[in-house]
Amino acid sequence: MAKPKNKEVKIEPSPYQRTKEELQQLLEDNPEIDLIDIDILSKLQMDGRASFNTLADELGLSVATVSKRVKKLEDMGVIRGFSAVVVCEKLGFKENLWIMLYLEPGANIDKIGQEVSNFRGVKCVYSLFSDFDLLVHLCCATSEDIDNAILEIGKLDGVVKVTKMSVYKKIKEDFRVQI
């Protein structure tokens, strides 16, 4: 059954409580994305397994419209994919550590970052404007795995110093974008 074409869609506030005006201001630089896209993204961030039928019903849109908009957002790179958010500790990966890499002046940060990203246990690698050059998140099963990764990373050409930060307790970890 087709939905009425001129039906006004009610934009629900996300759990982060951005106003319609704030969202429109965020979107000024990207006119290809509108408030309906934001509402779809917000719903998908809350439940990435929601079917297009469910999203269409909740948003008052047709299934075809939801499907086309999600495809558009994927093609634009706004949505990179859908995956489960796995809690490392529940699988026995008890070692959760951040390391900071200080590199030689003039070192190829991107190249070293790519090399680091291939090490076992590396979840994220960030190039930063900071006192250090790369921030790396490791999640490993044992302290030996952490020690091995740090030792091998420290041997890379261009790495001057590796500094560790251990996570004592997670206060907040949310991978959703606050839209």
C-alpha positions in Angstrom: 0.0 0.0 0.0 1.5 3.3 -1.1 1.9 6.1 1.5 0.5 9.6 0.7 3.2 11.6 -1.1 2.5 15.0 0.5 2.2 13.7 4.1 4.3 15.8 6.5 6.9 13.7 8.3 7.2 14.3 12.0 10.8 14.6 12.9 11.3 13.1 16.3 14.1 14.5 18.4 17.0 12.1 18.9 17.9 11.0 22.4 20.6 13.7 22.3 17.9 16.4 22.0 19.2 18.4 19.1 16.7 20.9 17.9 15.4 21.1 14.3 17.3 24.4 14.0 20.6 22.9 15.3 20.2 20.0 12.8 19.5 22.4 9.9 22.6 24.4 10.8 24.7 21.2 10.8 23.4 20.3 7.4 24.1 23.7 5.8 27.4 22.4 4.3 25.8 19.2 2.9 22.5 20.1 1.1 22.2 16.4 -0.1 21.2 15.4 3.5 18.0 16.6 5.0 16.1 16.2 8.2 14.4 13.0 7.0 17.8 11.5 6.4 18.8 12.5 9.9 15.7 10.8 11.3 16.6 7.6 9.4 20.1 7.8 10.7 19.0 8.4 14.2 16.7 5.3 14.1 19.4 3.2 12.6 21.9 4.2 15.2 19.4 3.1 17.9 18.7 -0.2 16.1 20.9 -1.1 13.1 18.8 -4.2 12.5 15.6 -2.3 11.9 14.0 -3.3 8.7 13.1 -0.8 6.0 9.4 -1.7 6.7 9.8 -0.8 10.4 11.6 2.4 9.6 9.0 3.3 7.0 6.1 2.7 9.4 7.8 4.6 12.2 8.6 7.6 10.0 5.5 7.7 7.8 7.5 7.0 4.6 7.3 4.4 2.0 9.6 1.4 2.1 11.0 2.5 -1.3 11.8 6.0 0.0 13.6 4.6 3.1 15.5 2.1 0.9 16.6 4.8 -1.6 17.7 7.2 1.2 19.7 4.5 3.0 21.4 3.6 -0.3 22.1 7.3 -0.9 23.6 7.7 2.6 25.8 4.6 1.9 26.9 5.8 -1.5 27.8 9.2 0.1 29.9 7.4 2.8 27.7 8.7 5.6 26.9 5.1 6.5 29.9 2.8 6.2 28.2 -0.4 7.0 26.2 -2.2 9.7 27.9 -4.3 12.3 27.5 -5.6 15.9 29.1 -3.6 18.6 31.0 -6.3 20.5 32.2 -5.8 24.1 35.8 -7.0 24.1 35.8 -7.9 27.8 32.9 -10.3 27.4 35.0 -12.3 25.0 38.0 -12.5 27.3 39.9 -9.5 25.8 40.7 -8.1 29.2 43.6 -5.8 28.2 42.2 -2.5 27.0 45.0 0.1 26.4 45.7 3.3 24.5 49.2 4.0 23.3 50.6 7.3 22.1 53.3 7.3 19.5 55.9 10.0 19.1 57.4 10.0 15.6 60.6 11.4 14.2 60.2 14.9 12.7 59.3 14.5 9.1 58.2 10.9 9.5 55.3 9.7 7.2 52.5 9.7 9.8 50.0 8.1 7.4 52.4 5.3 6.4 53.3 4.5 10.0 49.6 4.7 11.0 48.7 2.1 8.3 51.5 -0.2 9.5 50.3 0.1 13.1 46.7 -0.6 12.0 47.8 -4.1 10.8 49.0 -5.3 14.2 47.0 -7.8 16.1 44.6 -6.2 18.7 44.6 -2.7 17.1 41.1 -1.3 17.0 41.7 2.3 16.1 44.5 4.5 14.9 44.2 8.3 15.0 46.6 10.9 13.6 46.4 13.9 15.9 47.4 17.5 16.3 49.1 17.1 19.7 52.4 16.5 21.5 52.3 13.0 20.1 51.5 12.0 16.5 49.4 8.8 16.7 46.9 7.5 19.2 46.3 3.8 19.1 43.6 1.7 20.8 44.5 -1.9 21.6 42.2 -4.6 22.8 44.1 -7.8 23.5 43.4 -11.1 25.4 46.6 -11.1 27.5 49.2 -8.7 28.8 51.7 -10.6 26.7 49.7 -9.7 23.6 49.9 -6.1 24.6 53.6 -6.3 25.4 54.3 -7.9 22.0 52.3 -5.3 20.1 54.0 -2.4 21.9 57.4 -3.9 21.4 56.8 -4.5 17.6 55.2 -1.0 17.1 58.2 0.6 18.9 60.5 -1.1 16.4 58.9 0.6 13.4 61.0 3.0 11.4 60.1 6.6 12.5 58.7 5.7 15.9 60.7 7.5 18.6 58.7 6.8 21.7 55.7 4.7 22.8 53.7 5.8 25.9 50.9 3.7 27.4 47.6 4.7 29.0 45.6 2.0 30.7 41.8 2.3 30.9 40.9 2.0 34.5 37.1 2.2 34.0 34.8 3.0 31.1 32.5 5.9 32.1 30.9 6.3 28.6 31.5 4.5 25.4 29.0 5.3 22.6 29.8 4.9 19.0 26.7 6.8 17.8 26.9 10.3 16.3 25.0 12.7 18.3 22.6 14.0 15.7 
